[in-house]
Amino acid sequence: MNKLYAVGEALIDFIPSERDAKLKEVTQFSPQVGGAPTNVASCVAKLGGDAAVVTQVGDDAFGEKIEDKLKDVGVDTKYLKQTSTANTALAFVSLTAAGERDFAFYRKPSADMLLEADQLTDLSFDETDILHFCSVDLVDCPMKATHRMLIDQMLEAKGTVVFDPNLRFPLWDDLDALHHTVLEFIPKAHIVKISDEELEFITRIKDKQAAIDSLFKGNVEAVIYTEGKAGAALYTKEGLIAQETGFNVEVLDTTGAGDAFIGAINYQLLTHGKHKLFEESHQFLKFANAVGALTTTAYGAIESLPTKTQTTTFMRGEK
């Protein structure tokens, strides 16, 4: 009850020791546990919520590292499966001077992609639960069918489904397939989080308002539109209902900032209920902006996630 289930990739991000260098020029990396759904679950747990990951890792040292880190943060790993068929996914990251990223992924296939629906027969939901997913594991693999099964199961339980496309173009041989896949899954979600960098690609519409309006199909009740440090806005079918600017911080690494933002939204949904997203939308966005901003002030995704106390203190302007 009142639990987030984040389904998708769990991987190791290799964060560079130097900034403003191309990936081929980086000489040293630091391994950090990552993967967007994994980051989201970790954010919810770090803030004090109940969260589980639904994924698979390899029977290798990196898989052990992921499990150890998640347990340390407080994420439920009951549905973290293990396989010897494939290795844990890896991602090598380079950072610009402004903290922006470039990725190189190693998953051909990786363990998470091979998670089968019949491995999760002991998983059940209720109306207070949330299922969160992204697009990375919606490539043509067994995990795509697993997503469909879990989404249908959550909808049948009358729980909440949240979709953050979190596009990673290098993982798709065919960008049209990515486009059509995202459009297939958007109507299955109640809440869609989309960034300014993703909107036109997904909708094929240049006008921002028209593009956002086009997302309200199927189950979609809310679209959360993010613009990095510029902040975020919440839309319903009736239009814009809230907008909050971001916080000014010294950015070291933007890895996981978007995941932290939507993780904070999910935490508030669990704590207050979905109806409060519409009744207290400004507070939801402001809190999520603060969590996302704090995440950029340190390296790595999970390592940099703040607690609820750290976030509220930051929002009050205290040190």
Disulfide bonds with the S-S distance in Angstrom:
none
